[in-house]
Amino acid sequence: MIGFLRGKLLSKNPETLQCVVLAQDVGYELTLHKKLFLSLTPDADVSLFVHTHMKESVFAFYGFNSEEEKQFFRVLLSVSGLGPKSALSLLGEHGAQPLAQLILQKNAAEISRAPGIGKKTAERIVLELRAKVEKLAWLSKIQDSLSVGTENEEPSLSQSLREDLSLALVHLGYQPNQFKQTLDSFCEKEDLEKVSFEAALKRLLADLSGRIAGKHLSN
């Protein structure tokens, strides 16, 4: 079984959300969730945590940002009737930590926003996973925030989108000191509760390009 891959991204297929990573002269085909897929660029060096899935003697590989994200993907697969495609849809829509928080809050309506996830499936996820999610060590901070939360905290969905955008920019080759000011400005003027990750990333990249071009002209 493969648990981790580091190599060069050779190609991406937007229809299947699959990519090919070349590691030690072997090309591995992995399926990613949408946010991670959009953040990666061909020819870039990538590091992915891998879940190896076997069904009817056929192996499939699924790639993730972190060990925690891979772990949560496996937790999702334990839900009756929930397969890898639906689990990736949930992670691509919400992110691991925000999704875990929604489960702890029993917010089936918000969970069902993920493509292909209906109301009954979302309710089943809450019913079957709430106890398991409470036991995940890396979610202790979330549980603390739920019990001690304040009105001044940034909404979880906005915070999740900001973190995803920051991660995407790093994957695209930007350094935090290159985009922090632009990202701060973008998050202040945009309603992050209503904008999709794809639209936000596109606008943010346009803002960054304009800012960088302006610097070159001034020099």
C-alpha positions as CSV (number, residue, x, y, z in Angstrom):
1,M,0.0,0.0,0.0
2,I,1.1,3.6,-0.7
3,G,0.7,6.1,2.1
4,F,2.6,9.1,0.8
5,L,4.0,10.4,-2.5
6,R,6.4,13.1,-3.4
7,G,7.1,13.9,-7.1
8,K,6.3,16.1,-10.1
9,L,2.8,16.7,-11.3
10,L,2.7,15.5,-14.9
11,S,-1.0,16.1,-15.8
12,K,-4.5,16.9,-14.6
13,N,-7.9,15.8,-15.8
14,P,-10.6,18.4,-14.8
15,E,-13.4,16.1,-15.7
16,T,-12.4,13.3,-13.4
17,L,-10.4,15.4,-10.9
18,Q,-7.5,13.0,-11.4
19,C,-3.8,13.8,-11.7
20,V,-0.6,11.9,-12.5
21,V,2.4,12.3,-10.2
22,L,5.8,11.1,-11.4
23,A,7.8,9.6,-8.5
24,Q,11.0,7.6,-9.0
25,D,10.2,7.1,-12.7
26,V,6.7,5.7,-12.0
27,G,3.5,7.7,-12.8
28,Y,0.8,7.3,-10.2
29,E,-2.8,8.3,-11.0
30,L,-4.6,9.8,-8.0
31,T,-8.1,11.3,-7.5
32,L,-8.3,14.5,-5.5
33,H,-11.0,16.6,-4.0
34,K,-11.9,19.7,-6.0
35,K,-10.1,22.3,-3.9
36,L,-6.9,20.4,-3.8
37,F,-7.1,19.7,-7.6
38,L,-7.6,23.3,-8.4
39,S,-4.6,24.4,-6.3
40,L,-2.1,22.2,-8.1
41,T,-0.3,23.1,-11.3
42,P,1.4,20.8,-13.9
43,D,5.2,20.5,-13.6
44,A,5.1,21.6,-9.9
45,D,6.7,19.5,-7.2
46,V,3.9,18.0,-5.0
47,S,3.7,16.1,-1.8
48,L,0.5,14.1,-1.2
49,F,-0.8,11.8,1.5
50,V,-2.4,8.8,-0.1
51,H,-5.3,6.5,0.7
52,T,-5.1,3.2,-1.2
53,H,-8.6,1.9,-2.0
54,M,-9.3,-1.6,-3.2
55,K,-12.6,-2.8,-4.6
56,E,-13.1,-6.0,-6.5
57,S,-9.3,-6.4,-6.9
58,V,-9.0,-3.0,-8.5
59,F,-6.7,-0.4,-6.7
60,A,-7.5,3.3,-6.7
61,F,-5.4,6.1,-5.1
62,Y,-6.8,9.2,-3.4
63,G,-4.5,12.1,-2.6
64,F,-4.7,14.6,0.3
65,N,-3.0,17.7,1.7
66,S,-2.3,16.2,5.1
67,E,-2.4,13.1,7.2
68,E,-5.4,14.6,9.1
69,E,-7.4,15.1,5.9
70,K,-6.6,11.5,4.8
71,Q,-7.7,10.2,8.2
72,F,-11.0,12.1,8.0
73,F,-11.6,10.7,4.5
74,R,-11.4,7.2,6.0
75,V,-13.8,8.2,8.7
76,L,-16.3,9.4,6.1
77,L,-15.9,6.0,4.3
78,S,-17.2,4.3,7.4
79,V,-20.7,5.8,6.9
80,S,-23.0,3.2,5.4
81,G,-23.6,3.8,1.7
82,L,-21.0,6.5,1.4
83,G,-18.3,5.9,-1.2
84,P,-15.0,7.6,-2.1
85,K,-16.7,9.9,-4.6
86,S,-19.1,11.3,-2.0
87,A,-16.4,11.5,0.6
88,L,-14.3,13.6,-1.8
89,S,-17.3,15.8,-2.6
90,L,-17.7,16.6,1.1
91,L,-14.1,17.4,1.6
92,G,-14.0,19.5,-1.6
93,E,-17.0,21.5,-0.5
94,H,-16.3,22.0,3.2
95,G,-12.8,21.0,4.1
96,A,-12.0,18.5,6.9
97,Q,-12.1,20.7,10.0
98,P,-15.2,22.8,9.0
99,L,-17.0,19.5,8.0
100,A,-16.1,18.0,11.4
101,Q,-17.4,21.1,13.1
102,L,-20.7,20.8,11.1
103,I,-21.0,17.2,12.2
104,L,-20.5,18.1,15.9
105,Q,-23.1,20.9,15.5
106,K,-25.5,18.4,13.9
107,N,-25.9,20.8,10.9
108,A,-27.1,18.4,8.3
109,A,-28.5,21.2,6.1
110,E,-25.1,22.8,5.6
111,I,-23.5,19.4,5.1
112,S,-25.9,18.7,2.3
113,R,-24.6,21.6,0.2
114,A,-21.9,19.3,-1.1
115,P,-22.7,18.0,-4.6
116,G,-24.3,14.6,-4.6
117,I,-25.1,14.7,-0.9
118,G,-28.8,14.8,-0.1
119,K,-30.6,15.6,3.1
120,K,-31.0,12.0,4.3
121,T,-27.3,11.2,3.6
122,A,-26.3,14.3,5.5
123,E,-28.5,13.3,8.5
124,R,-26.9,9.8,8.4
125,I,-23.4,11.3,8.4
126,V,-24.3,13.2,11.5
127,L,-25.9,10.2,13.2
128,E,-23.1,7.8,12.4
129,L,-20.1,10.0,12.8
130,R,-20.7,12.4,15.7
131,A,-19.3,10.1,18.3
132,K,-16.3,9.2,16.1
133,V,-15.5,12.8,15.3
134,E,-15.5,13.7,19.0
135,K,-12.7,11.2,19.5
136,L,-10.3,12.6,16.8
137,A,-7.4,14.1,18.7
138,W,-6.6,16.7,16.0
139,L,-10.2,18.1,16.5
140,S,-9.7,19.0,20.2
141,K,-9.4,22.7,19.3
142,I,-12.7,22.6,17.5
143,Q,-14.4,21.0,20.4
144,D,-13.0,23.7,22.7
145,S,-14.2,26.5,20.4
146,L,-17.7,25.0,20.3
147,S,-17.9,25.1,24.1
148,V,-16.2,28.4,24.7
149,G,-17.1,30.2,21.4
150,T,-17.5,34.0,21.3
151,E,-19.5,36.3,19.1
152,N,-16.4,37.9,17.8
153,E,-15.0,34.8,16.2
154,E,-14.7,34.7,12.4
155,P,-17.4,32.4,10.8
156,S,-16.1,29.0,10.2
157,L,-16.9,28.9,6.5
158,S,-15.2,32.2,5.9
159,Q,-12.1,31.1,7.8
160,S,-12.1,27.8,5.9
161,L,-12.2,29.6,2.5
162,R,-9.4,32.0,3.5
163,E,-7.2,29.0,4.6
164,D,-8.0,27.2,1.4
165,L,-7.1,30.2,-0.7
166,S,-3.8,30.7,1.2
167,L,-3.0,27.0,0.6
168,A,-3.8,27.2,-3.1
169,L,-1.5,30.2,-3.6
170,V,1.4,28.4,-1.9
171,H,0.8,25.5,-4.2
172,L,0.9,27.9,-7.1
173,G,4.3,29.1,-6.1
174,Y,3.5,32.3,-4.2
175,Q,5.2,33.1,-0.9
176,P,3.0,34.2,2.0
177,N,4.7,37.6,2.1
178,Q,3.8,38.1,-1.6
179,F,0.1,37.6,-1.2
180,K,-0.8,38.3,2.5
181,Q,-1.7,42.0,1.9
182,T,-3.7,41.2,-1.2
183,L,-5.5,38.3,0.5
184,D,-6.4,40.5,3.5
185,S,-7.8,43.2,1.2
186,F,-9.7,40.6,-0.8
187,C,-11.3,39.0,2.3
188,E,-12.3,42.4,3.6
189,K,-14.2,43.5,0.5
190,E,-15.7,40.1,-0.5
191,D,-18.5,38.2,1.3
192,L,-16.8,34.9,1.8
193,E,-20.0,33.2,2.9
194,K,-21.4,33.7,-0.6
195,V,-18.5,33.2,-3.0
196,S,-17.3,29.8,-4.2
197,F,-13.7,28.7,-3.9
198,E,-13.2,28.7,-7.7
199,A,-14.6,32.2,-8.1
200,A,-12.6,33.5,-5.2
201,L,-9.3,32.0,-6.4
202,K,-9.9,33.4,-9.9
203,R,-10.5,36.9,-8.6
204,L,-7.7,36.7,-6.1
205,L,-5.2,35.7,-8.8
206,A,-6.4,38.6,-11.0
207,D,-5.8,41.0,-8.1
208,L,-2.4,39.5,-7.5
209,S,-1.4,39.8,-11.1
210,G,-2.5,43.4,-11.2
211,R,-0.6,44.2,-8.1
212,I,2.6,42.6,-9.3
213,A,2.3,44.2,-12.7
214,G,1.8,47.6,-11.0
215,K,5.0,47.1,-9.0
216,H,7.0,46.3,-12.2
217,L,5.7,49.5,-13.9
218,S,6.5,51.7,-10.9
219,N,10.1,50.3,-10.9
